[in-house]
Amino acid sequence: MKKIKRVNGLLLESGFTKREIRKITENAKTFDLDIMYSVRDIGKRTIRAGLILAVILIIFTTGTVLKDGFFGFGIIVLMILMVIIPAYYLTPLRLYIKSALFYLKDR
């Protein structure tokens, strides 16, 4: 017989901390939402947006490398790092990544 896991256990397995889980639970109670559905939905949207942005970035990078060579590629990498590193610490990007992991594990 398969053991049924609680929502908190599934979230902990996906990398959420207890503090983040508590905050998610409080917000879900405030707006009367299902926690699993909300986190799964955020994960699905994150993966979809990430794939779209990755395709756009690959097309842009390919065109730049063909035109400017690897110097243009280095500039693109620096621009991406200038955006992603501050965004990781200033926005809830960590929660989006953990939600995507939760969605992939839950599927």
All heavy atoms as an XYZ file, in Angstrom:
865
protein
N       0.840     -1.175      0.000
C       0.000      0.000      0.000
C       0.890      1.245      0.000
O       1.862      1.319      0.738
C      -0.875     -0.017      1.243
C      -2.020      0.910      1.178
S      -3.146      0.442      2.495
C      -4.206      1.799      2.440
N       0.543      2.196     -0.840
C       1.354      3.391     -0.972
C       1.045      4.359      0.169
O      -0.104      4.609      0.496
C       1.047      4.048     -2.317
C       2.013      5.098     -2.722
C       1.704      5.554     -4.138
C       2.762      6.536     -4.580
N       2.519      7.010     -5.929
N       2.109      4.894      0.746
C       1.946      5.838      1.849
C       1.552      7.203      1.299
O       2.155      7.711      0.367
C       3.253      5.940      2.629
C       3.165      6.836      3.834
C       4.492      6.888      4.572
C       4.386      7.852      5.728
N       5.665      7.989      6.418
N       0.522      7.794      1.893
C       0.071      9.113      1.479
C       0.876     10.152      2.242
O       0.919     10.132      3.466
C      -1.437      9.291      1.744
C      -2.234      8.269      0.938
C      -1.873     10.708      1.404
C      -3.703      8.258      1.245
N       1.507     11.060      1.495
C       2.337     12.078      2.128
C       1.535     13.351      2.322
O       0.650     13.672      1.526
C       3.570     12.365      1.271
C       4.513     11.197      1.168
C       5.748     11.594      0.415
C       6.709     10.427      0.349
N       7.939     10.771     -0.330
N       1.861     14.066      3.353
C       1.213     15.346      3.607
C       1.825     16.413      2.721
O       2.917     16.270      2.175
C       1.375     15.716      5.070
C       0.610     14.772      5.984
C       0.722     15.119      7.422
N       0.524     16.548      7.646
C       1.025     17.197      8.675
N       1.740     16.559      9.575
N       0.805     18.469      8.838
N       1.111     17.506      2.598
C       1.554     18.616      1.746
C       2.882     19.172      2.242
O       3.794     19.436      1.456
C       0.482     19.727      1.719
C       0.967     20.916      0.916
C      -0.809     19.197      1.162
N       3.018     19.319      3.556
C       4.268     19.870      4.102
C       5.453     18.971      3.770
O       6.538     19.460      3.462
C       4.161     20.046      5.615
C       3.210     21.159      5.988
O       2.765     21.912      5.140
N       2.891     21.251      7.258
N       5.268     17.666      3.830
C       6.351     16.746      3.495
C       6.765     16.861      2.034
O       7.946     16.836      1.705
N       5.766     16.978      1.166
C       6.076     17.138     -0.268
C       6.809     18.445     -0.538
O       7.737     18.498     -1.341
C       4.785     17.082     -1.083
C       4.079     15.728     -1.130
C       2.720     15.868     -1.780
C       4.923     14.713     -1.868
N       6.386     19.504      0.158
C       7.059     20.792     -0.029
C       8.483     20.755      0.519
O       9.394     21.326     -0.084
C       6.256     21.911      0.635
C       4.927     22.269     -0.039
C       4.152     23.260      0.810
C       5.149     22.814     -1.422
N       8.672     20.089      1.639
C      10.028     19.965      2.205
C      10.940     19.180      1.270
O      12.114     19.506      1.126
C       9.976     19.297      3.581
C       9.522     20.179      4.736
C       9.318     19.331      5.991
C      10.519     21.280      5.015
N      10.401     18.152      0.624
C      11.200     17.371     -0.321
C      11.614     18.211     -1.530
O      12.646     17.953     -2.141
C      10.408     16.154     -0.808
C      10.296     15.051      0.200
C       9.488     13.881     -0.337
O       9.114     13.896     -1.529
O       9.229     12.953      0.440
N      10.815     19.204     -1.869
C      11.126     20.050     -3.025
C      12.083     21.180     -2.685
O      12.458     21.955     -3.555
C       9.842     20.639     -3.601
O       9.035     19.602     -4.092
N      12.461     21.313     -1.423
C      13.457     22.303     -1.053
C      12.921     23.509     -0.313
O      13.680     24.422      0.005
N      11.623     23.550     -0.055
C      11.072     24.668      0.705
C      11.502     24.553      2.162
O      11.596     23.455      2.709
C       9.537     24.664      0.643
C       8.982     25.116     -0.671
C       8.675     24.198     -1.663
C       8.766     26.449     -0.924
C       8.159     24.602     -2.869
C       8.244     26.863     -2.133
C       7.940     25.937     -3.112
N      11.755     25.690      2.793
C      12.076     25.684      4.221
C      10.779     25.743      5.018
O       9.716     26.056      4.482
C      12.958     26.900      4.588
O      12.224     28.100      4.322
C      14.258     26.903      3.798
N      10.867     25.432      6.304
C       9.666     25.455      7.137
C       9.084     26.861      7.218
O       7.866     27.032      7.275
C       9.988     24.930      8.540
C      10.269     23.447      8.555
C      10.494     22.943      9.959
C      10.742     21.450      9.921
N      10.932     20.889     11.257
N       9.947     27.856      7.224
C       9.488     29.242      7.269
C       8.705     29.600      6.002
O       7.663     30.248      6.070
C      10.694     30.149      7.435
C      10.382     31.602      7.543
C      11.645     32.377      7.800
N      11.436     33.785      7.564
C      12.376     34.643      7.348
N      13.634     34.250      7.335
N      12.103     35.904      7.142
N       9.221     29.168      4.842
C       8.519     29.427      3.589
C       7.183     28.695      3.543
O       6.187     29.248      3.074
C       9.389     29.006      2.405
C      10.623     29.861      2.214
C      11.606     29.276      1.231
O      11.527     28.065      0.928
O      12.481     30.027      0.767
N       7.159     27.474      4.046
C       5.918     26.702      4.074
C       4.887     27.387      4.973
O       3.707     27.476      4.631
C       6.175     25.255      4.534
C       7.013     24.522      3.485
C       4.867     24.513      4.779
C       7.488     23.160      3.920
N       5.341     27.885      6.107
C       4.437     28.581      7.020
C       3.851     29.828      6.351
O       2.648     30.100      6.449
C       5.182     28.966      8.300
C       4.285     29.371      9.437
C       5.030     29.600     10.749
N       6.158     28.723     10.984
C       7.431     29.134     11.119
N       7.720     30.415     11.099
N       8.395     28.273     11.327
N       4.695     30.560      5.629
C       4.233     31.769      4.947
C       3.245     31.415      3.833
O       2.214     32.085      3.661
C       5.435     32.521      4.367
C       5.094     33.840      3.766
C       6.349     34.561      3.321
C       6.002     35.902      2.700
N       7.192     36.603      2.219
N       3.537     30.360      3.078
C       2.637     29.915      2.014
C       1.296     29.489      2.604
O       0.232     29.820      2.062
C       3.278     28.755      1.215
C       4.464     29.253      0.390
C       2.255     28.093      0.301
C       5.281     28.142     -0.227
N       1.333     28.779      3.720
C       0.101     28.316      4.368
C      -0.741     29.494      4.856
O      -1.967     29.499      4.682
C       0.444     27.389      5.550
O       1.326     26.349      5.092
C      -0.796     26.766      6.129
N      -0.088     30.483      5.456
C      -0.820     31.664      5.922
C      -1.476     32.402      4.752
O      -2.640     32.805      4.839
C       0.115     32.614      6.662
C       0.571     32.113      8.006
C       1.649     32.986      8.625
O       1.955     34.061      8.054
O       2.182     32.600      9.667
N      -0.739     32.574      3.659
C      -1.297     33.250      2.485
C      -2.441     32.446      1.866
O      -3.431     33.012      1.409
C      -0.215     33.508      1.436
C       0.770     34.563      1.874
O       0.487     35.351      2.769
N       1.935     34.573      1.257
N      -2.297     31.126      1.862
C      -3.351     30.283      1.298
C      -4.622     30.355      2.150
O      -5.733     30.378      1.608
C      -2.868     28.845      1.199
N      -4.469     30.400      3.457
C      -5.641     30.511      4.326
C      -6.315     31.866      4.157
O      -7.542     31.961      4.193
C      -5.248     30.297      5.788
C      -4.963     28.859      6.126
C      -4.595     28.705      7.585
C      -4.229     27.269      7.895
N      -3.786     27.108      9.284
N      -5.514     32.914      3.972
C      -6.073     34.257      3.805
C      -6.965     34.328      2.566
O      -8.046     34.898      2.603
C      -4.948     35.296      3.686
O      -4.125     35.224      4.842
C      -5.497     36.699      3.544
N      -6.501     33.732      1.474
C      -7.235     33.809      0.213
C      -8.054     32.556     -0.069
O      -8.609     32.410     -1.160
C      -6.267     34.084     -0.943
C      -5.561     35.396     -0.815
C      -4.218     35.449     -0.480
C      -6.245     36.579     -1.009
C      -3.568     36.663     -0.363
C      -5.611     37.795     -0.897
C      -4.263     37.841     -0.567
N      -8.103     31.626      0.878
C      -8.881     30.386      0.768
C      -8.487     29.590     -0.484
O      -9.321     29.283     -1.342
C     -10.372     30.706      0.768
C     -11.207     29.465      1.033
O     -10.711     28.566      1.736
O     -12.339     29.397      0.521
N      -7.180     29.269     -0.593
C      -6.640     28.534     -1.734
C      -6.131     27.170     -1.303
O      -5.755     26.959     -0.146
C      -5.485     29.307     -2.370
C      -5.800     30.676     -2.951
C      -4.516     31.375     -3.351
C      -6.726     30.549     -4.134
N      -6.094     26.248     -2.241
C      -5.491     24.940     -2.005
C      -3.982     25.069     -2.225
O      -3.534     25.513     -3.286
C      -6.079     23.915     -2.972
C      -5.512     22.529     -2.772
O      -5.103     22.210     -1.635
O      -5.455     21.774     -3.758
N      -3.198     24.668     -1.234
C      -1.741     24.864     -1.286
C      -1.115     24.065     -2.416
O      -0.318     24.591     -3.199
C      -1.089     24.489      0.061
C      -1.641     25.385      1.159
C       0.415     24.619     -0.015
C      -1.236     24.938      2.539
N      -1.480     22.788     -2.516
C      -0.854     21.948     -3.548
C      -1.159     22.467     -4.944
O      -0.279     22.530     -5.801
C      -1.330     20.500     -3.414
C      -0.726     19.831     -2.228
S      -0.252     18.130     -2.335
C      -0.145     17.620     -3.948
N      -2.398     22.829     -5.179
C      -2.767     23.328     -6.504
C      -2.028     24.630     -6.818
O      -1.542     24.822     -7.938
C      -4.279     23.555     -6.594
C      -4.701     24.175     -7.890
C      -4.747     23.416     -9.062
C      -5.020     25.526     -7.966
C      -5.111     23.989    -10.257
C      -5.391     26.101     -9.166
C      -5.437     25.336    -10.309
O      -5.785     25.906    -11.491
N      -1.926     25.511     -5.835
C      -1.275     26.809     -6.053
C       0.205     26.643     -6.375
O       0.714     27.242     -7.331
C      -1.427     27.692     -4.815
O      -2.773     27.926     -4.534
N       0.901     25.834     -5.588
C       2.340     25.642     -5.816
C       2.574     24.915     -7.132
O       3.484     25.259     -7.898
C       2.976     24.882     -4.629
C       4.429     24.555     -4.907
C       2.860     25.695     -3.354
N       1.732     23.927     -7.435
C       1.859     23.190     -8.694
C       1.612     24.123     -9.884
O       2.322     24.070    -10.889
C       0.861     22.038     -8.715
C       1.100     21.064     -9.834
C       0.100     19.922     -9.842
N      -0.021     19.268     -8.555
C      -1.181     19.018     -7.945
N      -2.313     19.361     -8.498
N      -1.208     18.405     -6.782
N       0.622     25.005     -9.762
C       0.308     25.940    -10.840
C       1.449     26.935    -11.060
O       1.816     27.225    -12.207
C      -0.987     26.685    -10.513
C      -1.451     27.563    -11.652
O      -1.487     27.060    -12.798
O      -1.760     28.730    -11.404
N       2.023     27.433     -9.985
C       3.163     28.350    -10.101
C       4.341     27.638    -10.763
O       5.029     28.194    -11.619
C       3.553     28.913     -8.723
C       2.470     29.855     -8.222
C       4.897     29.635     -8.780
C       2.639     30.269     -6.783
N       4.570     26.381    -10.380
C       5.654     25.611    -10.985
C       5.448     25.401    -12.473
O       6.378     25.525    -13.274
N       4.204     25.084    -12.857
C       3.907     24.869    -14.274
C       4.109     26.150    -15.072
O       4.697     26.133    -16.152
C       2.463     24.369    -14.417
C       2.066     24.048    -15.841
C       0.734     23.329    -15.928
C      -0.377     24.194    -15.412
N      -1.716     23.608    -15.647
N       3.660     27.268    -14.533
C       3.833     28.546    -15.224
C       5.304     28.948    -15.302
O       5.755     29.515    -16.296
C       3.033     29.633    -14.523
C       1.543     29.462    -14.662
C       0.800     30.425    -13.766
N      -0.602     30.129    -13.715
C      -1.534     30.803    -14.372
N      -1.182     31.807    -15.147
N      -2.793     30.475    -14.279
N       6.069     28.638    -14.253
C       7.502     28.948    -14.253
C       8.234     28.159    -15.326
O       9.073     28.697    -16.051
C       8.109     28.655    -12.872
O       7.425     29.427    -11.890
C       9.588     28.959    -12.832
N       7.917     26.884    -15.434
C       8.564     26.045    -16.450
C       8.200     26.535    -17.847
O       9.058     26.647    -18.728
C       8.185     24.567    -16.256
C       8.844     24.039    -14.982
C       8.602     23.733    -17.461
C       8.413     22.660    -14.593
N       6.934     26.858    -18.061
C       6.491     27.341    -19.373
C       7.194     28.650    -19.740
O       7.709     28.805    -20.850
C       4.980     27.537    -19.368
C       4.440     27.858    -20.745
C       2.933     28.028    -20.732
N       2.280     26.836    -20.235
C       1.155     26.830    -19.527
N       0.573     27.964    -19.227
N       0.618     25.709    -19.124
N       7.253     29.587    -18.795
C       7.912     30.870    -19.062
C       9.413     30.674    -19.276
O      10.015     31.325    -20.143
C       7.674     31.833    -17.906
N      10.012     29.785    -18.498
C      11.444     29.510    -18.660
C      11.766     28.927    -20.022
O      12.774     29.292    -20.646
N      10.924     28.025    -20.500
C      11.156     27.443    -21.826
C      11.018     28.488    -22.931
O      11.821     28.529    -23.866
C      10.185     26.284    -22.076
C      10.455     25.025    -21.273
C       9.346     24.004    -21.503
C      11.787     24.430    -21.663
N      10.006     29.340    -22.816
C       9.824     30.384    -23.831
C      11.014     31.333    -23.835
O      11.563     31.677    -24.899
C       8.502     31.140    -23.582
C       7.319     30.225    -23.869
C       8.430     32.402    -24.434
C       5.990     30.772    -23.422
N      11.449     31.770    -22.647
C      12.601     32.671    -22.576
C      13.883     31.995    -23.056
O      14.735     32.639    -23.679
C      12.772     33.191    -21.153
C      11.699     34.165    -20.681
C      11.904     34.494    -19.207
C      11.720     35.422    -21.517
N      14.029     30.696    -22.772
C      15.217     29.978    -23.223
C      15.266     29.903    -24.746
O      16.330     30.089    -25.345
C      15.246     28.574    -22.615
N      14.129     29.653    -25.376
C      14.096     29.588    -26.846
C      14.443     30.951    -27.447
O      15.240     31.047    -28.389
C      12.712     29.102    -27.332
C      12.548     29.312    -28.828
C      12.522     27.638    -26.981
N      13.864     32.012    -26.884
C      14.176     33.361    -27.374
C      15.661     33.666    -27.187
O      16.314     34.214    -28.075
C      13.294     34.406    -26.669
C      11.840     34.236    -27.095
C      13.778     35.825    -26.956
C      10.865     35.043    -26.296
N      16.208     33.300    -26.037
C      17.625     33.547    -25.762
C      18.523     32.761    -26.708
O      19.541     33.280    -27.187
C      17.944     33.191    -24.307
C      19.382     33.416    -23.875
C      19.689     34.909    -23.879
C      19.618     32.842    -22.499
N      18.160     31.521    -26.993
C      18.969     30.708    -27.916
C      18.966     31.322    -29.314
O      20.012     31.402    -29.971
C      18.461     29.251    -27.930
C      18.820     28.567    -26.611
C      19.035     28.480    -29.105
C      18.188     27.209    -26.414
N      17.807     31.769    -29.760
C      17.737     32.395    -31.090
C      18.578     33.671    -31.119
O      19.355     33.898    -32.056
C      16.269     32.677    -31.465
C      15.520     31.361    -31.680
C      16.176     33.556    -32.705
C      14.024     31.514    -31.798
N      18.434     34.504    -30.107
C      19.189     35.752    -30.032
C      20.694     35.483    -29.952
O      21.496     36.128    -30.635
C      18.722     36.555    -28.816
C      19.416     37.867    -28.649
C      19.175     38.917    -29.524
C      20.301     38.060    -27.614
C      19.813     40.131    -29.366
C      20.946     39.273    -27.442
C      20.694     40.303    -28.322
N      21.087     34.520    -29.130
C      22.506     34.185    -28.971
C      23.090     33.635    -30.264
O      24.212     33.984    -30.644
C      22.689     33.172    -27.826
O      22.109     33.702    -26.649
C      24.145     32.874    -27.579
N      22.348     32.779    -30.946
C      22.834     32.211    -32.202
C      23.073     33.312    -33.236
O      24.114     33.329    -33.906
C      21.823     31.183    -32.750
O      21.588     30.190    -31.760
C      22.340     30.528    -34.009
N      22.124     34.232    -33.350
C      22.307     35.340    -34.293
C      23.490     36.221    -33.940
O      24.248     36.644    -34.817
N      23.672     36.478    -32.643
C      24.788     37.328    -32.219
C      26.129     36.638    -32.447
O      27.096     37.270    -32.888
C      24.631     37.698    -30.738
O      23.360     38.316    -30.556
C      25.713     38.643    -30.286
N      26.210     35.347    -32.159
C      27.470     34.615    -32.352
C      27.808     34.545    -33.838
O      28.972     34.689    -34.216
C      27.392     33.211    -31.716
C      28.551     32.346    -32.145
C      27.352     33.322    -30.203
N      26.804     34.345    -34.676
C      27.076     34.300    -36.113
C      27.549     35.650    -36.636
O      28.372     35.717    -37.551
C      25.823     33.861    -36.874
C      25.421     32.395    -36.698
C      24.106     32.127    -37.410
C      26.506     31.469    -37.210
N      27.034     36.724    -36.054
C      27.400     38.064    -36.533
C      28.702     38.566    -35.910
O      29.586     39.059    -36.605
C      26.276     39.048    -36.208
C      26.505     40.426    -36.753
C      25.314     41.315    -36.490
C      25.593     42.681    -37.046
N      25.733     43.680    -36.009
N      28.826     38.468    -34.573
C      29.960     39.068    -33.873
C      30.992     38.060    -33.364
O      32.007     38.457    -32.819
C      29.466     39.880    -32.669
C      28.642     41.073    -33.092
O      28.855     41.569    -34.209
O      27.780     41.504    -32.301
N      30.721     36.794    -33.451
C      31.651     35.793    -32.942
C      31.493     35.604    -31.437
O      30.469     35.946    -30.851
N      32.534     35.086    -30.824
C      32.441     34.764    -29.396
C      32.551     35.987    -28.497
O      32.216     35.913    -27.324
C      33.495     33.712    -29.020
C      33.112     32.348    -29.515
C      33.722     31.802    -30.626
C      32.113     31.628    -28.890
C      33.359     30.554    -31.092
C      31.735     30.388    -29.346
C      32.357     29.839    -30.458
N      33.003     37.099    -29.017
C      32.980     38.330    -28.227
C      31.536     38.721    -27.909
O      31.213     39.089    -26.773
C      33.679     39.471    -28.989
C      33.610     40.782    -28.269
C      34.384     41.008    -27.143
C      32.738     41.776    -28.701
C      34.310     42.211    -26.465
C      32.661     42.987    -28.039
C      33.444     43.200    -26.908
N      30.669     38.629    -28.897
C      29.251     38.906    -28.685
C      28.620     37.932    -27.710
O      27.778     38.299    -26.897
N      29.058     36.670    -27.763
C      28.555     35.665    -26.821
C      28.965     36.005    -25.394
O      28.174     35.872    -24.464
C      29.087     34.276    -27.212
C      28.619     33.183    -26.299
C      27.303     32.773    -26.326
C      29.498     32.577    -25.416
C      26.862     31.767    -25.491
C      29.078     31.581    -24.579
C      27.755     31.164    -24.618
N      30.192     36.468    -25.215
C      30.653     36.866    -23.875
C      29.857     38.032    -23.326
O      29.518     38.063    -22.138
N      29.538     38.986    -24.178
C      28.723     40.136    -23.757
C      27.329     39.665    -23.334
O      26.780     40.124    -22.335
C      28.635     41.182    -24.894
C      30.010     41.746    -25.219
C      27.664     42.288    -24.536
C      30.659     42.493    -24.081
N      26.739     38.737    -24.090
C      25.411     38.215    -23.745
C      25.447     37.506    -22.401
O      24.557     37.675    -21.556
C      24.896     37.279    -24.849
C      24.564     38.090    -26.083
C      23.666     36.506    -24.386
C      24.187     37.275    -27.278
N      26.485     36.710    -22.169
C      26.603     36.001    -20.887
C      26.724     36.995    -19.733
O      26.085     36.835    -18.690
C      27.805     35.030    -20.909
C      28.104     34.489    -19.534
C      27.548     33.899    -21.890
N      27.515     38.033    -19.905
C      27.636     39.055    -18.856
C      26.315     39.770    -18.605
O      25.959     40.034    -17.455
C      28.719     40.068    -19.239
C      30.158     39.566    -19.133
C      31.114     40.626    -19.652
C      30.483     39.207    -17.699
N      25.569     40.071    -19.660
C      24.271     40.720    -19.481
C      23.302     39.816    -18.729
O      22.567     40.274    -17.851
C      23.671     41.101    -20.847
C      24.365     42.255    -21.490
S      23.688     42.854    -23.070
C      22.565     41.652    -23.617
N      23.308     38.540    -19.051
C      22.421     37.600    -18.360
C      22.790     37.512    -16.882
O      21.908     37.517    -16.006
C      22.479     36.211    -19.028
C      21.836     36.281    -20.411
C      21.789     35.153    -18.182
C      22.046     35.051    -21.234
N      24.076     37.420    -16.586
C      24.508     37.352    -15.187
C      24.157     38.624    -14.424
O      23.812     38.565    -13.242
C      26.006     37.073    -15.112
C      26.440     35.680    -15.559
C      27.959     35.561    -15.534
C      25.809     34.614    -14.689
N      24.250     39.783    -15.102
C      23.896     41.045    -14.448
C      22.411     41.102    -14.096
O      22.015     41.798    -13.165
C      24.253     42.232    -15.351
C      25.736     42.510    -15.406
S      26.240     43.766    -16.603
C      24.928     44.901    -16.646
N      21.587     40.377    -14.807
C      20.150     40.362    -14.517
C      19.798     39.265    -13.520
O      19.049     39.483    -12.564
C      19.343     40.182    -15.827
C      17.887     39.922    -15.534
C      19.505     41.388    -16.715
N      20.345     38.073    -13.703
C      19.922     36.915    -12.905
C      20.449     36.973    -11.472
O      19.710     36.653    -10.534
C      20.339     35.603    -13.596
C      19.464     35.406    -14.822
C      20.222     34.424    -12.661
C      19.689     34.139    -15.561
N      21.687     37.356    -11.269
C      22.245     37.344     -9.905
C      21.503     38.304     -8.975
O      21.075     37.887     -7.896
C      23.768     37.606     -9.941
C      24.469     36.406    -10.578
C      24.304     37.864     -8.538
C      25.938     36.588    -10.806
N      21.274     39.565     -9.338
C      20.476     40.409     -8.430
C      19.028     39.930     -8.298
O      18.437     40.022     -7.227
C      20.523     41.793     -9.071
C      21.685     41.768     -9.973
C      21.842     40.354    -10.425
N      18.458     39.411     -9.391
C      17.067     38.953     -9.340
C      16.910     37.780     -8.373
O      15.877     37.642     -7.719
C      16.591     38.548    -10.725
N      17.934     36.948     -8.269
C      17.855     35.797     -7.371
C      17.733     36.241     -5.915
O      17.043     35.611     -5.124
C      19.090     34.909     -7.557
C      19.040     33.643     -6.740
C      18.277     32.571     -7.155
C      19.751     33.530     -5.549
C      18.226     31.408     -6.418
C      19.706     32.373     -4.808
C      18.946     31.309     -5.240
O      18.893     30.176     -4.504
N      18.397     37.328     -5.563
C      18.377     37.782     -4.169
C      17.296     38.822     -3.888
O      16.880     38.985     -2.744
C      19.751     38.349     -3.788
C      20.802     37.272     -3.740
C      21.743     37.151     -4.758
C      20.828     36.354     -2.716
C      22.696     36.148     -4.726
C      21.774     35.347     -2.676
C      22.704     35.253     -3.680
O      23.630     34.254     -3.659
N      16.835     39.542     -4.901
C      15.866     40.611     -4.675
C      14.415     40.214     -4.945
O      13.508     40.903     -4.521
C      16.226     41.825     -5.540
C      17.585     42.451     -5.259
C      17.858     43.570     -6.245
C      17.653     42.963     -3.832
N      14.198     39.138     -5.661
C      12.843     38.691     -5.984
C      12.632     37.283     -5.445
O      13.583     36.612     -5.042
C      12.620     38.683     -7.511
O      13.508     37.728     -8.092
C      12.864     40.044     -8.116
N      11.396     36.799     -5.452
C      11.146     35.426     -4.986
C      11.489     34.370     -6.034
O      10.782     33.388     -6.201
C       9.654     35.439     -4.654
C       9.082     36.472     -5.535
C      10.147     37.514     -5.698
N      12.584     34.578     -6.773
C      12.988     33.638     -7.810
C      13.260     32.253     -7.221
O      12.962     31.240     -7.856
C      14.225     34.173     -8.534
C      14.691     33.436     -9.774
C      13.602     33.492    -10.844
C      15.949     34.061    -10.326
N      13.788     32.208     -6.005
C      14.040     30.919     -5.348
C      12.752     30.134     -5.183
O      12.713     28.919     -5.387
C      14.696     31.143     -3.991
C      16.067     31.753     -4.044
C      16.624     31.923     -2.641
N      15.803     32.838     -1.862
C      16.054     34.130     -1.709
N      17.108     34.650     -2.281
N      15.276     34.893     -0.996
N      11.672     30.827     -4.814
C      10.388     30.149     -4.632
C       9.847     29.636     -5.965
O       9.234     28.567     -6.017
C       9.373     31.098     -3.985
C       9.720     31.559     -2.573
C       8.676     32.538     -2.063
C       9.818     30.376     -1.635
N      10.071     30.390     -7.046
C       9.630     29.931     -8.354
C      10.392     28.670     -8.763
O       9.809     27.738     -9.310
C       9.817     31.023     -9.409
C       8.929     32.219     -9.227
C       9.414     33.502     -9.362
C       7.585     32.071     -8.916
C       8.600     34.600     -9.204
C       6.759     33.164     -8.750
C       7.270     34.423     -8.896
O       6.453     35.511     -8.735
N      11.683     28.645     -8.501
C      12.489     27.468     -8.846
C      12.034     26.263     -8.023
O      11.875     25.157     -8.547
C      13.987     27.765     -8.627
C      14.457     28.827     -9.624
C      14.823     26.499     -8.762
C      15.830     29.379     -9.342
N      11.795     26.469     -6.730
C      11.328     25.371     -5.873
C       9.943     24.898     -6.291
O       9.654     23.703     -6.246
C      11.323     25.820     -4.414
C      12.718     26.045     -3.866
C      12.660     26.618     -2.468
C      14.047     26.975     -1.960
N      14.005     27.592     -0.643
N       9.091     25.825     -6.729
C       7.757     25.444     -7.207
C       7.869     24.616     -8.481
O       7.108     23.662     -8.671
C       6.906     26.680     -7.470
O       6.677     27.384     -6.284
N       8.809     24.960     -9.354
C       9.017     24.173    -10.574
C       9.502     22.774    -10.222
O       9.050     21.788    -10.821
C      10.013     24.880    -11.488
N      10.404     22.659     -9.244
C      10.851     21.335     -8.798
C       9.692     20.535     -8.202
O       9.567     19.338     -8.442
C      11.974     21.465     -7.770
C      13.313     21.958     -8.303
C      14.292     22.180     -7.151
C      13.882     20.974     -9.298
N       8.838     21.198     -7.431
C       7.665     20.539     -6.857
C       6.748     20.031     -7.961
O       6.245     18.908     -7.899
C       6.918     21.512     -5.940
C       5.675     20.931     -5.338
C       5.760     20.076     -4.261
C       4.437     21.261     -5.834
C       4.618     19.539     -3.696
C       3.292     20.737     -5.290
C       3.382     19.865     -4.221
N       6.548     20.837     -8.981
C       5.688     20.421    -10.108
C       6.270     19.208    -10.818
O       5.546     18.263    -11.160
C       5.508     21.587    -11.077
C       4.740     21.215    -12.321
C       3.378     20.980    -12.274
C       5.394     21.083    -13.550
C       2.667     20.630    -13.405
C       4.693     20.741    -14.684
C       3.336     20.515    -14.621
O       2.651     20.157    -15.741
N       7.579     19.223    -11.042
C       8.210     18.091    -11.727
C       8.172     16.811    -10.887
O       7.968     15.722    -11.416
C       9.652     18.434    -12.098
C       9.809     19.507    -13.188
C      11.273     19.853    -13.357
C       9.204     19.035    -14.497
N       8.352     16.941     -9.572
C       8.296     15.761     -8.697
C       6.881     15.239     -8.534
O       6.659     14.041     -8.427
C       8.864     16.100     -7.309
C      10.348     16.201     -7.274
C      10.826     16.433     -5.859
C      12.325     16.510     -5.797
N      12.804     16.719     -4.442
N       5.912     16.147     -8.531
C       4.526     15.768     -8.309
C       3.902     15.128     -9.534
O       2.943     14.377     -9.425
C       3.727     17.004     -7.888
C       2.370     16.649     -7.351
O       2.286     15.706     -6.547
O       1.389     17.324     -7.731
N       4.427     15.432    -10.704
C       3.889     14.872    -11.937
C       4.159     13.423    -11.945
O       3.651     12.520    -12.239
C       4.571     15.493    -13.145
C       3.778     16.592    -13.739
C       4.432     17.243    -14.895
N       4.890     16.282    -15.872
C       5.569     16.575    -16.940
N       5.869     17.789    -17.183
N       5.954     15.673    -17.783
